[in-house]
């Protein structure tokens, strides 16, 4: 399965409104077992089998996070009314930035 096939299957699963971050295509090229690593997990998210983390910054949204290998992460954002909006795939630095933005991580910088 290539990244375009994966994106099409995710659109079928979550709906045409789903958006992917700009790094998604480049990072999926380097991941093995896309179906096992991303698609099956997303199906479990859709079925309510994965526990979500509530965002303190996005009122009413739920965040689902999956670790893919040692440095990549997949983040799915679900809006409260049941509509899945975004899938982010990124390296650890991007993941940390996104978690801070979503209110899931304190800033680790000391002043």
N, CA, C and O atoms as CSV, one atom per row, in Angstrom:
chain,resi,resn,atom,element,x,y,z
A,1,UNK,N,N,0.849,-1.172,0.000
A,1,UNK,CA,C,0.000,0.000,0.000
A,1,UNK,C,C,0.898,1.240,0.000
A,1,UNK,O,O,1.827,1.342,0.801
A,2,UNK,N,N,0.613,2.173,-0.901
A,2,UNK,CA,C,1.372,3.428,-0.916
A,2,UNK,C,C,0.583,4.519,-0.191
A,2,UNK,O,O,-0.534,4.286,0.272
A,3,UNK,N,N,1.178,5.717,-0.097
A,3,UNK,CA,C,0.531,6.777,0.683
A,3,UNK,C,C,-0.793,7.244,0.089
A,3,UNK,O,O,-1.694,7.620,0.838
A,4,UNK,N,N,-0.935,7.233,-1.224
A,4,UNK,CA,C,-2.213,7.651,-1.825
A,4,UNK,C,C,-3.310,6.640,-1.522
A,4,UNK,O,O,-4.445,7.024,-1.238
A,5,UNK,N,N,-2.984,5.351,-1.579
A,5,UNK,CA,C,-3.962,4.325,-1.227
A,5,UNK,C,C,-4.359,4.447,0.244
A,5,UNK,O,O,-5.532,4.324,0.596
A,6,UNK,N,N,-3.372,4.689,1.087
A,6,UNK,CA,C,-3.650,4.871,2.514
A,6,UNK,C,C,-4.565,6.067,2.740
A,6,UNK,O,O,-5.533,5.967,3.493
A,7,UNK,N,N,-4.279,7.184,2.106
A,7,UNK,CA,C,-5.115,8.379,2.277
A,7,UNK,C,C,-6.538,8.121,1.790
A,7,UNK,O,O,-7.493,8.565,2.427
A,8,UNK,N,N,-6.694,7.420,0.684
A,8,UNK,CA,C,-8.036,7.111,0.182
A,8,UNK,C,C,-8.802,6.222,1.166
A,8,UNK,O,O,-9.989,6.437,1.411
A,9,UNK,N,N,-8.123,5.236,1.720
A,9,UNK,CA,C,-8.780,4.349,2.686
A,9,UNK,C,C,-9.132,5.092,3.968
A,9,UNK,O,O,-10.164,4.818,4.580
A,10,UNK,N,N,-8.288,6.023,4.374
A,10,UNK,CA,C,-8.600,6.828,5.561
A,10,UNK,C,C,-9.765,7.772,5.291
A,10,UNK,O,O,-10.567,8.034,6.188
A,11,UNK,N,N,-9.867,8.281,4.079
A,11,UNK,CA,C,-11.026,9.124,3.718
A,11,UNK,C,C,-12.309,8.305,3.710
A,11,UNK,O,O,-13.365,8.798,4.107
A,12,UNK,N,N,-12.223,7.070,3.264
A,12,UNK,CA,C,-13.399,6.195,3.315
A,12,UNK,C,C,-13.793,5.943,4.774
A,12,UNK,O,O,-14.977,5.950,5.110
A,13,UNK,N,N,-12.816,5.726,5.619
A,13,UNK,CA,C,-13.063,5.446,7.036
A,13,UNK,C,C,-13.611,6.660,7.789
A,13,UNK,O,O,-14.613,6.555,8.495
A,14,UNK,N,N,-12.949,7.816,7.635
A,14,UNK,CA,C,-13.293,9.003,8.416
A,14,UNK,C,C,-14.176,10.011,7.679
A,14,UNK,O,O,-14.814,10.849,8.316
A,15,UNK,N,N,-14.221,9.940,6.359
A,15,UNK,CA,C,-15.003,10.893,5.572
A,15,UNK,C,C,-14.101,11.798,4.751
A,15,UNK,O,O,-12.917,11.955,5.050
A,16,UNK,N,N,-14.671,12.385,3.720
A,16,UNK,CA,C,-13.921,13.238,2.793
A,16,UNK,C,C,-13.382,14.508,3.445
A,16,UNK,O,O,-12.474,15.135,2.900
A,17,UNK,N,N,-13.920,14.901,4.597
A,17,UNK,CA,C,-13.481,16.129,5.261
A,17,UNK,C,C,-12.122,15.970,5.942
A,17,UNK,O,O,-11.519,16.964,6.346
A,18,UNK,N,N,-11.636,14.745,6.074
A,18,UNK,CA,C,-10.374,14.520,6.788
A,18,UNK,C,C,-9.223,15.220,6.075
A,18,UNK,O,O,-9.120,15.174,4.849
A,19,UNK,N,N,-8.362,15.864,6.852
A,19,UNK,CA,C,-7.208,16.576,6.297
A,19,UNK,C,C,-5.935,15.959,6.837
A,19,UNK,O,O,-5.896,15.451,7.958
A,20,UNK,N,N,-4.888,16.014,6.016
A,20,UNK,CA,C,-3.594,15.444,6.372
A,20,UNK,C,C,-2.570,16.571,6.445
A,20,UNK,O,O,-2.616,17.509,5.649
A,21,UNK,N,N,-1.642,16.479,7.406
A,21,UNK,CA,C,-0.603,17.505,7.480
A,21,UNK,C,C,0.371,17.342,6.316
A,21,UNK,O,O,0.404,16.295,5.669
A,22,UNK,N,N,1.158,18.374,6.056
A,22,UNK,CA,C,2.006,18.385,4.862
A,22,UNK,C,C,3.112,17.336,4.895
A,22,UNK,O,O,3.603,16.951,3.833
A,23,UNK,N,N,3.523,16.862,6.060
A,23,UNK,CA,C,4.572,15.848,6.167
A,23,UNK,C,C,4.053,14.429,5.978
A,23,UNK,O,O,4.841,13.486,5.907
A,24,UNK,N,N,2.741,14.270,5.896
A,24,UNK,CA,C,2.138,12.936,5.872
A,24,UNK,C,C,2.704,12.072,4.747
A,24,UNK,O,O,3.146,10.951,5.000
A,25,UNK,N,N,2.699,12.567,3.520
A,25,UNK,CA,C,3.155,11.769,2.377
A,25,UNK,C,C,4.618,11.370,2.510
A,25,UNK,O,O,4.974,10.212,2.296
A,26,UNK,N,N,5.455,12.324,2.860
A,26,UNK,CA,C,6.893,12.046,2.954
A,26,UNK,C,C,7.189,11.008,4.039
A,26,UNK,O,O,8.038,10.138,3.845
A,27,UNK,N,N,6.500,11.091,5.171
A,27,UNK,CA,C,6.771,10.153,6.265
A,27,UNK,C,C,6.195,8.769,5.997
A,27,UNK,O,O,6.774,7.775,6.435
A,28,UNK,N,N,5.076,8.677,5.293
A,28,UNK,CA,C,4.528,7.347,5.012
A,28,UNK,C,C,5.430,6.566,4.064
A,28,UNK,O,O,5.404,5.335,4.069
A,29,UNK,N,N,6.222,7.252,3.257
A,29,UNK,CA,C,7.154,6.561,2.363
A,29,UNK,C,C,8.166,5.737,3.148
A,29,UNK,O,O,8.660,4.729,2.642
A,30,UNK,N,N,8.483,6.143,4.367
A,30,UNK,CA,C,9.521,5.491,5.157
A,30,UNK,C,C,8.975,4.507,6.187
A,30,UNK,O,O,9.744,3.821,6.860
A,31,UNK,N,N,7.669,4.435,6.312
A,31,UNK,CA,C,7.075,3.521,7.286
A,31,UNK,C,C,6.752,2.181,6.649
A,31,UNK,O,O,6.312,2.116,5.501
A,32,UNK,N,N,6.971,1.128,7.396
A,32,UNK,CA,C,6.628,-0.213,6.940
A,32,UNK,C,C,5.250,-0.569,7.457
A,32,UNK,O,O,4.786,-0.014,8.453
A,33,UNK,N,N,4.600,-1.493,6.779
A,33,UNK,CA,C,3.307,-2.023,7.229
A,33,UNK,C,C,2.285,-0.926,7.500
A,33,UNK,O,O,1.728,-0.850,8.596
A,34,UNK,N,N,2.037,-0.079,6.509
A,34,UNK,CA,C,1.091,1.026,6.687
A,34,UNK,C,C,-0.277,0.548,7.141
A,34,UNK,O,O,-0.926,1.178,7.976
A,35,UNK,N,N,-0.707,-0.579,6.578
A,35,UNK,CA,C,-2.029,-1.081,6.942
A,35,UNK,C,C,-2.078,-1.467,8.416
A,35,UNK,O,O,-3.032,-1.131,9.118
A,36,UNK,N,N,-1.050,-2.171,8.883
A,36,UNK,CA,C,-1.024,-2.582,10.287
A,36,UNK,C,C,-0.753,-1.403,11.215
A,36,UNK,O,O,-1.397,-1.276,12.256
A,37,UNK,N,N,0.190,-0.542,10.849
A,37,UNK,CA,C,0.615,0.531,11.736
A,37,UNK,C,C,-0.362,1.692,11.829
A,37,UNK,O,O,-0.524,2.275,12.901
A,38,UNK,N,N,-1.006,2.032,10.739
A,38,UNK,CA,C,-1.874,3.213,10.751
A,38,UNK,C,C,-3.338,2.850,10.532
A,38,UNK,O,O,-4.191,3.236,11.331
A,39,UNK,N,N,-3.640,2.126,9.479
A,39,UNK,CA,C,-5.036,1.877,9.116
A,39,UNK,C,C,-5.793,1.087,10.176
A,39,UNK,O,O,-6.897,1.478,10.554
A,40,UNK,N,N,-5.233,0.000,10.658
A,40,UNK,CA,C,-5.933,-0.799,11.670
A,40,UNK,C,C,-6.134,-0.012,12.965
A,40,UNK,O,O,-7.171,-0.134,13.616
A,41,UNK,N,N,-5.133,0.799,13.336
A,41,UNK,CA,C,-5.269,1.634,14.524
A,41,UNK,C,C,-6.377,2.665,14.328
A,41,UNK,O,O,-7.185,2.886,15.230
A,42,UNK,N,N,-6.419,3.294,13.156
A,42,UNK,CA,C,-7.466,4.292,12.873
A,42,UNK,C,C,-8.852,3.660,12.892
A,42,UNK,O,O,-9.813,4.289,13.335
A,43,UNK,N,N,-8.964,2.422,12.415
A,43,UNK,CA,C,-10.244,1.721,12.486
A,43,UNK,C,C,-10.661,1.526,13.942
A,43,UNK,O,O,-11.837,1.672,14.276
A,44,UNK,N,N,-9.702,1.196,14.810
A,44,UNK,CA,C,-10.000,1.044,16.238
A,44,UNK,C,C,-10.415,2.371,16.863
A,44,UNK,O,O,-11.305,2.409,17.713
A,45,UNK,N,N,-9.771,3.464,16.441
A,45,UNK,CA,C,-10.163,4.802,16.903
A,45,UNK,C,C,-11.612,5.078,16.505
A,45,UNK,O,O,-12.417,5.510,17.331
A,46,UNK,N,N,-11.930,4.832,15.267
A,46,UNK,CA,C,-13.284,5.091,14.746
A,46,UNK,C,C,-14.339,4.275,15.500
A,46,UNK,O,O,-15.446,4.752,15.746
A,47,UNK,N,N,-13.979,3.037,15.864
A,47,UNK,CA,C,-14.915,2.159,16.567
A,47,UNK,C,C,-14.987,2.438,18.069
A,47,UNK,O,O,-15.754,1.790,18.781
A,48,UNK,N,N,-14.198,3.394,18.554
A,48,UNK,CA,C,-14.223,3.746,19.966
A,48,UNK,C,C,-13.443,2.801,20.863
A,48,UNK,O,O,-13.667,2.769,22.073
A,49,UNK,N,N,-12.531,2.034,20.285
A,49,UNK,CA,C,-11.748,1.072,21.058
A,49,UNK,C,C,-10.475,1.668,21.658
A,49,UNK,O,O,-9.828,1.035,22.492
A,50,UNK,N,N,-10.113,2.876,21.240
A,50,UNK,CA,C,-8.898,3.533,21.713
A,50,UNK,C,C,-9.301,4.683,22.637
A,50,UNK,O,O,-10.203,5.458,22.321
A,51,UNK,N,N,-8.637,4.780,23.754
A,51,UNK,CA,C,-8.924,5.856,24.716
A,51,UNK,C,C,-8.308,7.165,24.224
A,51,UNK,O,O,-7.148,7.199,23.814
A,52,UNK,N,N,-9.075,8.215,24.266
A,52,UNK,CA,C,-8.634,9.524,23.787
A,52,UNK,C,C,-8.111,10.376,24.933
A,52,UNK,O,O,-8.423,10.151,26.102
A,53,UNK,N,N,-7.301,11.364,24.555
A,53,UNK,CA,C,-6.824,12.375,25.496
A,53,UNK,C,C,-7.583,13.663,25.209
A,53,UNK,O,O,-7.519,14.162,24.086
A,54,UNK,N,N,-8.294,14.217,26.175
A,54,UNK,CA,C,-9.004,15.478,25.934
A,54,UNK,C,C,-8.018,16.636,25.847
A,54,UNK,O,O,-7.037,16.685,26.589
A,55,UNK,N,N,-8.284,17.558,24.943
A,55,UNK,CA,C,-7.428,18.729,24.779
A,55,UNK,C,C,-7.944,19.865,25.634
A,55,UNK,O,O,-9.135,20.177,25.621
A,56,UNK,N,N,-7.041,20.484,26.379
A,56,UNK,CA,C,-7.452,21.627,27.189
A,56,UNK,C,C,-7.534,22.900,26.347
A,56,UNK,O,O,-8.115,23.892,26.785
A,57,UNK,N,N,-6.963,22.882,25.152
A,57,UNK,CA,C,-6.973,24.062,24.286
A,57,UNK,C,C,-8.050,24.006,23.208
A,57,UNK,O,O,-8.562,25.044,22.789
A,58,UNK,N,N,-8.395,22.808,22.759
A,58,UNK,CA,C,-9.434,22.651,21.739
A,58,UNK,C,C,-10.693,22.167,22.436
A,58,UNK,O,O,-10.906,20.964,22.591
A,59,UNK,N,N,-11.503,23.084,22.844
A,59,UNK,CA,C,-12.690,22.773,23.619
A,59,UNK,C,C,-13.566,21.756,22.891
A,59,UNK,O,O,-13.982,21.983,21.755
A,60,UNK,N,N,-13.839,20.642,23.553
A,60,UNK,CA,C,-14.712,19.629,22.989
A,60,UNK,C,C,-14.053,18.666,22.034
A,60,UNK,O,O,-14.739,17.818,21.464
A,61,UNK,N,N,-12.760,18.756,21.833
A,61,UNK,CA,C,-12.074,17.851,20.919
A,61,UNK,C,C,-11.366,16.741,21.675
A,61,UNK,O,O,-10.967,16.913,22.827
A,62,UNK,N,N,-11.215,15.610,21.021
A,62,UNK,CA,C,-10.484,14.487,21.578
A,62,UNK,C,C,-9.288,14.204,20.682
A,62,UNK,O,O,-9.374,14.339,19.461
A,63,UNK,N,N,-8.176,13.813,21.289
A,63,UNK,CA,C,-6.938,13.571,20.568
A,63,UNK,C,C,-6.534,12.107,20.769
A,63,UNK,O,O,-6.547,11.603,21.892
A,64,UNK,N,N,-6.182,11.441,19.693
A,64,UNK,CA,C,-5.704,10.069,19.746
A,64,UNK,C,C,-4.271,10.056,19.240
A,64,UNK,O,O,-3.971,10.661,18.211
A,65,UNK,N,N,-3.380,9.370,19.958
A,65,UNK,CA,C,-1.959,9.383,19.611
A,65,UNK,C,C,-1.438,7.952,19.523
A,65,UNK,O,O,-1.726,7.117,20.380
A,66,UNK,N,N,-0.671,7.688,18.478
A,66,UNK,CA,C,-0.029,6.383,18.310
A,66,UNK,C,C,1.443,6.578,17.990
A,66,UNK,O,O,1.812,7.397,17.148
A,67,UNK,N,N,2.267,5.815,18.672
A,67,UNK,CA,C,3.705,5.826,18.397
A,67,UNK,C,C,3.983,4.846,17.255
A,67,UNK,O,O,3.555,3.693,17.297
A,68,UNK,N,N,4.693,5.313,16.248
A,68,UNK,CA,C,5.061,4.483,15.100
A,68,UNK,C,C,6.582,4.399,15.042
A,68,UNK,O,O,7.230,5.319,14.544
A,69,UNK,N,N,7.141,3.346,15.527
A,69,UNK,CA,C,8.590,3.235,15.550
A,69,UNK,C,C,9.176,4.100,16.645
A,69,UNK,O,O,8.471,4.506,17.569
A,70,UNK,N,N,10.462,4.383,16.546
A,70,UNK,CA,C,11.131,5.122,17.606
A,70,UNK,C,C,11.002,6.630,17.481
A,70,UNK,O,O,11.161,7.344,18.470
A,71,UNK,N,N,10.714,7.133,16.274
A,71,UNK,CA,C,10.717,8.587,16.127
A,71,UNK,C,C,9.470,9.171,15.483
A,71,UNK,O,O,9.341,10.394,15.450
A,72,UNK,N,N,8.553,8.374,14.974
A,72,UNK,CA,C,7.366,8.905,14.305
A,72,UNK,C,C,6.120,8.708,15.147
A,72,UNK,O,O,6.009,7.743,15.903
A,73,UNK,N,N,5.181,9.640,15.006
A,73,UNK,CA,C,3.920,9.585,15.731
A,73,UNK,C,C,2.765,9.886,14.780
A,73,UNK,O,O,2.918,10.616,13.801
A,74,UNK,N,N,1.626,9.316,15.085
A,74,UNK,CA,C,0.399,9.607,14.350
A,74,UNK,C,C,-0.587,10.193,15.351
A,74,UNK,O,O,-0.801,9.627,16.423
A,75,UNK,N,N,-1.179,11.311,15.007
A,75,UNK,CA,C,-2.143,11.977,15.867
A,75,UNK,C,C,-3.429,12.181,15.075
A,75,UNK,O,O,-3.401,12.727,13.973
A,76,UNK,N,N,-4.541,11.750,15.625
A,76,UNK,CA,C,-5.854,11.954,15.013
A,76,UNK,C,C,-6.643,12.864,15.936
A,76,UNK,O,O,-6.705,12.624,17.142
A,77,UNK,N,N,-7.242,13.899,15.383
A,77,UNK,CA,C,-8.057,14.820,16.175
A,77,UNK,C,C,-9.526,14.583,15.829
A,77,UNK,O,O,-9.917,14.646,14.664
A,78,UNK,N,N,-10.318,14.316,16.837
A,78,UNK,CA,C,-11.745,14.078,16.659
A,78,UNK,C,C,-12.517,15.210,17.307
A,78,UNK,O,O,-12.319,15.502,18.486
A,79,UNK,N,N,-13.376,15.836,16.565
A,79,UNK,CA,C,-14.231,16.893,17.099
A,79,UNK,C,C,-15.405,16.240,17.829
A,79,UNK,O,O,-15.844,15.153,17.456
A,80,UNK,N,N,-15.898,16.890,18.844
A,80,UNK,CA,C,-16.898,16.321,19.744
A,80,UNK,C,C,-18.140,15.754,19.060
A,80,UNK,O,O,-18.677,14.743,19.511
A,81,UNK,N,N,-18.597,16.370,18.001
A,81,UNK,CA,C,-19.825,15.890,17.356
A,81,UNK,C,C,-19.607,14.620,16.534
A,81,UNK,O,O,-20.489,14.225,15.772
A,82,UNK,N,N,-18.465,13.984,16.674
A,82,UNK,CA,C,-18.221,12.714,16.019
A,82,UNK,C,C,-17.514,12.815,14.683
A,82,UNK,O,O,-17.240,11.795,14.051
A,83,UNK,N,N,-17.218,14.015,14.248
A,83,UNK,CA,C,-16.559,14.199,12.950
A,83,UNK,C,C,-15.048,14.252,13.149
A,83,UNK,O,O,-14.539,15.084,13.900
A,84,UNK,N,N,-14.344,13.359,12.472
A,84,UNK,CA,C,-12.884,13.355,12.522
A,84,UNK,C,C,-12.379,14.394,11.536
A,84,UNK,O,O,-12.813,14.421,10.384
A,85,UNK,N,N,-11.463,15.249,11.980
A,85,UNK,CA,C,-11.028,16.378,11.160
A,85,UNK,C,C,-9.621,16.254,10.590
A,85,UNK,O,O,-9.404,16.588,9.426
A,86,UNK,N,N,-8.665,15.784,11.378
A,86,UNK,CA,C,-7.266,15.862,10.963
A,86,UNK,C,C,-6.501,14.611,11.334
A,86,UNK,O,O,-6.783,13.968,12.346
A,87,UNK,N,N,-5.524,14.272,10.502
A,87,UNK,CA,C,-4.536,13.247,10.829
A,87,UNK,C,C,-3.173,13.866,10.614
A,87,UNK,O,O,-2.856,14.363,9.533
A,88,UNK,N,N,-2.379,13.827,11.656
A,88,UNK,CA,C,-1.015,14.362,11.596
A,88,UNK,C,C,-0.046,13.203,11.734
A,88,UNK,O,O,-0.223,12.330,12.584
A,89,UNK,N,N,0.966,13.200,10.906
A,89,UNK,CA,C,2.043,12.235,11.009
A,89,UNK,C,C,3.325,13.037,11.068
A,89,UNK,O,O,3.569,13.875,10.200
A,90,UNK,N,N,4.142,12.798,12.069
A,90,UNK,CA,C,5.340,13.606,12.198
A,90,UNK,C,C,6.429,12.940,13.004
A,90,UNK,O,O,6.216,11.913,13.648
A,91,UNK,N,N,7.596,13.542,12.955
A,91,UNK,CA,C,8.706,13.054,13.762
A,91,UNK,C,C,8.506,13.524,15.201
A,91,UNK,O,O,7.531,14.209,15.509
A,92,UNK,N,N,9.427,13.154,16.068
A,92,UNK,CA,C,9.250,13.458,17.489
A,92,UNK,C,C,9.209,14.967,17.765
A,92,UNK,O,O,8.450,15.412,18.626
A,93,UNK,N,N,10.002,15.743,17.059
A,93,UNK,CA,C,10.013,17.200,17.255
A,93,UNK,C,C,8.649,17.804,16.878
A,93,UNK,O,O,8.109,18.631,17.613
A,94,UNK,N,N,8.102,17.389,15.741
A,94,UNK,CA,C,6.776,17.857,15.312
A,94,UNK,C,C,5.717,17.421,16.322
A,94,UNK,O,O,4.827,18.194,16.676
A,95,UNK,N,N,5.825,16.185,16.774
A,95,UNK,CA,C,4.887,15.633,17.743
A,95,UNK,C,C,4.894,16.451,19.039
A,95,UNK,O,O,3.832,16.777,19.569
A,96,UNK,N,N,6.079,16.782,19.549
A,96,UNK,CA,C,6.172,17.606,20.754
A,96,UNK,C,C,5.550,18.981,20.539
A,96,UNK,O,O,4.826,19.480,21.401
A,97,UNK,N,N,5.832,19.594,19.387
A,97,UNK,CA,C,5.255,20.901,19.060
A,97,UNK,C,C,3.726,20.823,19.031
A,97,UNK,O,O,3.045,21.690,19.578
A,98,UNK,N,N,3.198,19.793,18.399
A,98,UNK,CA,C,1.748,19.637,18.288
A,98,UNK,C,C,1.116,19.385,19.655
A,98,UNK,O,O,0.048,19.923,19.945
A,99,UNK,N,N,1.752,18.586,20.488
A,99,UNK,CA,C,1.214,18.337,21.831
A,99,UNK,C,C,1.181,19.612,22.662
A,99,UNK,O,O,0.230,19.830,23.413
A,100,UNK,N,N,2.192,20.451,22.544
A,100,UNK,CA,C,2.186,21.733,23.252
A,100,UNK,C,C,1.042,22.608,22.750
A,100,UNK,O,O,0.325,23.229,23.534
A,101,UNK,N,N,0.886,22.644,21.430
A,101,UNK,CA,C,-0.167,23.448,20.808
A,101,UNK,C,C,-1.559,22.976,21.250
A,101,UNK,O,O,-2.474,23.786,21.399
A,102,UNK,N,N,-1.712,21.673,21.458
A,102,UNK,CA,C,-2.994,21.105,21.855
A,102,UNK,C,C,-3.220,21.078,23.364
A,102,UNK,O,O,-4.276,20.652,23.833
A,103,UNK,N,N,-2.221,21.534,24.123
A,103,UNK,CA,C,-2.351,21.564,25.570
A,103,UNK,C,C,-2.131,20.212,26.220
A,103,UNK,O,O,-2.613,19.978,27.328
A,104,UNK,N,N,-1.407,19.311,25.553
A,104,UNK,CA,C,-1.143,17.988,26.103
A,104,UNK,C,C,0.261,17.862,26.686
A,104,UNK,O,O,0.607,16.823,27.247
A,105,UNK,N,N,1.069,18.906,26.558
A,105,UNK,CA,C,2.438,18.838,27.059
A,105,UNK,C,C,2.846,20.204,27.574
A,105,UNK,O,O,2.587,21.228,26.943
A,106,UNK,N,N,3.483,20.200,28.720
A,106,UNK,CA,C,4.060,21.439,29.262
A,106,UNK,C,C,5.325,21.755,28.490
A,106,UNK,O,O,5.979,20.851,27.972
A,107,UNK,N,N,5.671,23.013,28.410
A,107,UNK,CA,C,6.921,23.412,27.777
A,107,UNK,C,C,8.068,22.932,28.647
A,107,UNK,O,O,8.075,23.177,29.853
A,108,UNK,N,N,9.034,22.252,28.052
A,108,UNK,CA,C,10.147,21.705,28.828
A,108,UNK,C,C,11.318,22.666,28.943
A,108,UNK,O,O,12.347,22.313,29.521
A,109,UNK,N,N,11.185,23.872,28.406
A,109,UNK,CA,C,12.264,24.867,28.508
A,109,UNK,C,C,12.290,25.438,29.920
A,109,UNK,O,O,11.243,25.684,30.520
A,110,UNK,N,N,13.481,25.644,30.440
A,110,UNK,CA,C,13.621,26.314,31.727
A,110,UNK,C,C,14.124,27.700,31.507
A,110,UNK,O,O,14.945,27.930,30.619
A,111,UNK,N,N,13.656,28.632,32.292
A,111,UNK,CA,C,14.036,30.031,32.128
A,111,UNK,C,C,14.837,30.489,33.324
A,111,UNK,O,O,15.256,31.646,33.381
